[in-house]
Amino acid sequence: MRKPKIVILGAGYGGLLTTVRLQKSLGVSEADIVLVNKNPYHYETTWLHEASAGTMHHDRVRYDIKDVIDRHKVDFIQDSVVEVKTEQKVVVLENGEVSYDYLVLALGGEPETFGIQGLKEYAFSITNINSARQIREHIEYQFAQYGTDVEKKEERLTIVVGGAGFTGIEFLGELGNRMPELCKDYDIDFHKVKIICVEAAPMVLPGFDPELVKYAVSHLEKKGVEFRIGTAIKECTPNGIIVAKGENEVEEIKAGTVVWAAGVRGNSVIEKSGIEAMRGRVKVNPDLRVPGHDDMFIIGDCSLIINEEINRPYPPTAQIAMQQAELTAKNLTALVRNSEEGLGTFTPDIKGTVCSLGEDDAIGTVFGKKLVGTKASFMKKMIDNRALYMIGGPSLVVKKGKFNIL
C-alpha cells in the first residue's frame, strides 16, 4: 500500500512546528513528509525589528532547519514556491515540482501597500533576514554619509516609520535604544536625529488597552519619537513621504529612511493558485482545511479566522500560527490513519499579548493582567523562549534563547 505524501510549504512558525509535530506522531512507514522552504534556515519573524534597528545581529534571529527536523523522516527541499495546481495535486517550484496527497500551506504574509504610490520602490519593509539587514545598513550609511557631506543634508538623519501597529511600535522602541549609540559612533548630535511615526488610524496600537498605549507613547516620546496620528501617507518619494494635511492640503516630510510597517496580506501564491481569498487570506473551515479542498490546510498569515465576539479576523500572530500548527499535525495524523471523524476544530487560545518597547521595557496583557516595564519585558522574553522550546526543545533555547531578562 502506497504511503500518503504530506507536503508542507514554508518553514515559519506554523510550517516548522507542523513538521516537528508530524515527525513525532507519524512513523516512517505511515507517511512521507516533505518540507519546502526558500532558505535553509528558519527566522524568528517577531525578532526582525531588532535586527532591522541594529540592536541584535541578524544571525541571532535565525537557525538552521536541519537542526530541528529528523532527516530520516522529513525530506527537506530548499526552493521557492511558484504555484499550487490543486486539481493535479502538484506544487510548482522554481526548480521543479512536487506532488502531494495532503498539503499544508504556511507560506507567511507579504507587505500590504494599499496602493500607496512609491512605497514598493522607495520604502523598506521588515519582512525577512535580508530586508532587516538592508534597513540596518541603510540607516548606518545615512549617518556615515551625513558626516562626510560638505553640505549637510539634515533629512539623512530623519527616519519615518509608517504604521503604529505592533511591528511599527516594536521597531520604534529598538530605534530609540539604538540612536544614542549610533550618534556616538558617527559623531552626530543626538538632537539632530528625527524619528517620526506616521499612522492613518486615530490611535496607536488599535485594540490594545488605552492605559497601556498611553504608557507606550509616553515612553517612546521620551526616546525622541514624534507621533503623527490620524495622518495618511499619500505617496512615498525618493526624498521621503507626502502626507495629507487637512482637506485638500499635503505636506512633504523629507527623510533619508522610510520603513513601512502598516500592513500585511496573505501570500500571492494563494491567488496564483486560484484559491478563493481576501487579500491573500483564506477563510478556512473549523478544522483548518480549505473549503472545497479536503486535502489542503492553510495556517498562519494566509488563513483567516473570524473572532465571533467582535466579528473581525484575528490578527495573524505567531501565537495563533503555532496553535494552528499543533491542530493541523493532529488532524493530518488522524487522516493518515483513516480516522476523519477524529478531526479537531480550531479555537484560538489567546493567553496574552506583549509589545516590546526596547530591550528592557514593554507593555502587555497576560492572563488578563496588565504589565508594563521590566515585568512585561521579562514576559516577552519568556514568550520568545517558549516558541524556541516548542520547535527545538531545551537545546535550541540554550543556543538561541533570550536570557538577559532583568
C-alpha positions, -999 to +999 in steps of 0.1 A: +000+000+000+014+034-010+022+058+017+005+092+016+027+122+010+024+153+032+039+184+017+044+214+040+051+248+023+070+273+044+092+268+075+079+298+095+063+293+129+033+274+116+051+252+089+081+242+110+060+233+141+037+213+119+067+194+106+082+188+140+049+176+155+043+152+125+077+137+127+069+127+163+033+115+157+038+095+124+061+066+118+084+063+088+061+036+074+029+057+077+037+088+056+063+106+036+068+141+049+082+169+027+091+204+039+097+231+013+113+264+022+132+291+002+160+293+027+179+266+046+170+284+079+140+295+099+139+330+112+120+344+142+098+369+125+089+385+158+126+394+163+132+411+129+125+446+143+156+441+165+178+431+136+164+460+115+173+486+141+207+470+147+202+461+183+205+424+175+227+408+149+207+391+122+224+357+128+208+356+162+174+358+146+178+325+126+187+289+130+192+260+105+162+239+097+183+207+097+190+213+134+153+207+143+140+182+118+146+145+116+162+139+082+152+102+084+116+112+085+115+145+067+127+153+032+137+190+031+136+208-003+152+242-005+133+260-032+107+288-038+070+280-044+056+294-076+020+279-077-002+251-064-020+231-091-049+219-069-066+197-095-033+178-103-022+179-066+012+193-076+033+222-062+052+241-089+086+252-076+112+274-093+134+243-099+109+215-102+076+201-090+065+180-060+032+160-058+012+157-027-017+138-011-020+163+017-008+199+016-001+224+044+002+259+030+021+280+056+040+305+034+036+336+055+025+370+046+037+399+024+036+437+029+003+453+020+009+488+005-028+496+000-019+510-034+001+539-020+023+552-048+061+548-044+060+525-013+073+495-031+100+515-048+113+538-020+103+523+013+118+494+032+097+467+049+106+445+078+098+411+061+128+388+063+165+385+073+177+403+041+153+432+045+163+436+082+200+437+073+193+461+045+174+485+068+202+485+094+229+490+068+209+518+051+204+537+083+241+534+092+250+545+056+229+576+060+246+585+093+281+579+079+273+599+047+260+628+068+294+630+085+312+633+051+287+657+033+302+691+028+267+705+027+248+688+055+215+671+045+195+670+077+170+646+062+197+619+062+191+618+100+153+615+097+137+581+099+100+577+091+081+547+103+048+541+086+024+524+109+018+524+147+007+488+150+027+460+166+057+459+142+060+497+140+059+503+177+084+475+185+108+488+158+105+523+172+114+510+206+146+494+193+154+526+173+151+546+204+176+524+221+200+524+191+201+561+183+224+573+211+249+546+203+247+553+166+252+591+171+282+584+193+297+561+166+293+587+139+300+619+160+265+632+154+245+655+177+216+633+190+192+662+189+196+664+151+180+629+147+143+628+139+122+596+143+087+602+130+058+576+133+030+582+108-003+564+114-035+568+094-057+554+122-068+576+150-048+558+177-015+539+183-018+501+187-055+498+178-073+473+200-047+475+228-056+486+263-057+525+262-038+528+295-010+506+282-010+526+249-006+558+268+024+543+286+040+532+253+035+565+236+049+584+266+079+560+268+087+564+231+083+601+231+109+603+258+133+585+235+127+611+208+099+596+187+074+621+172+039+607+165+017+619+136-015+601+143-046+603+121-022+612+093-023+592+060+007+587+037-003+597+002+029+589-015+065+578-009+092+595-029+130+592-032+132+621-008+107+610+019+069+609+021+039+631+013+011+631+038-024+645+038-028+677+058-063+689+062-090+686+035-070+694+004-035+702+016-005+679+016+028+681+034+062+667+024+083+651+051+119+647+039+136+616+052+167+595+044+149+563+055+113+553+052+102+520+068+067+507+060+052+486+088+015+493+084+000+462+067+003+425+060-016+405+035-015+368+026+009+353+002+005+360-035+009+322-043-027+318-029-042+340-057-018+325-084-032+291-074-068+301-080-078+296-043-106+320-032-091+346-009-094+381+005-061+399+002-043+366+000-060+352+031-084+322+030-114+318+053-106+282+064-130+256+078-130+250+116-106+221+110-083+245+091-089+229+058-097+250+027-134+249+016-137+226-013-102+212-008-102+184+018-066+177+011-053+212+019-047+230+052-038+267+054-023+282+085-005+313+097-007+346+078-026+331+049-055+318+070-085+339+080-101+331+114-130+353+125-133+363+161-171+359+166-172+382+196-162+413+175-169+398+140-134+407+129-105+385+119-079+375+145-046+392+137-020+369+121+003+363+151+030+337+158+009+326+188-021+317+166+001+302+138+017+278+163-016+268+178-029+261+143+002+240+136-004+217+166-040+211+155-030+206+118-005+179+128-031+161+149-057+163+121-032+151+095-022+122+117-059+113+120-064+115+082-034+093+075-048+067+099-082+069+082-099+085+112-116+115+097-142+116+125-114+123+149-106+157+133-104+186+158-116+222+153-097+253+159-104+278+187-076+304+194-065+304+230-051+339+234-030+337+266-018+373+263-002+399+241+030+417+248+045+445+228+082+453+233+094+489+237+131+481+235+155+458+254+142+464+289+107+477+285+073+465+272+036+466+277+012+437+277-018+418+290-010+383+302-038+360+316-059+391+320-033+411+339-018+443+327+020+445+327+045+474+319+082+479+322+107+452+332+079+427+342+064+430+307+098+428+291+106+396+312+073+381+299+081+390+263+114+371+265+097+341+281+072+340+252+102+342+227+119+313+246+087+292+246+084+294+208+120+281+205+113+254+231+082+242+212+101+237+180+136+227+191+134+218+228+158+228+255+189+227+233+175+254+209+166+276+239+201+273+252+215+281+218+192+310+207+171+320+238+169+353+255+182+353+290+193+389+299+158+393+313+161+418+341 
